[in-house]
Amino acid sequence: MAPVGGTAVQDHVALAEIELCGELIIAASAARERLSLESIDEVLKVAEERDSSRG
C-alpha cells in the first residue's frame, strides 16, 4: 500500500530525456530515410544548447 500524502518524485532530467526521445521517434517515423546526424542534432536542439552555453 502506498503511503498517504503522495511520495511521487519527479526526476526532471529523466522527464526531459523521455521528451527528447519522443521527439526523435516522431522525427524518425516521419522521415523517408534514416535521419542524418545533422537532423538528429536539430531535433535534439544540440546547436541551440551549445549557443546558449557560450553565453
Secondary structure, 3 states (H helix, E strand, C coil): CCCCCCCCCCCHHHHHHHHHHHHHHHHHHHCCCCCCHHHHHHHHCHHHHHHHHHC
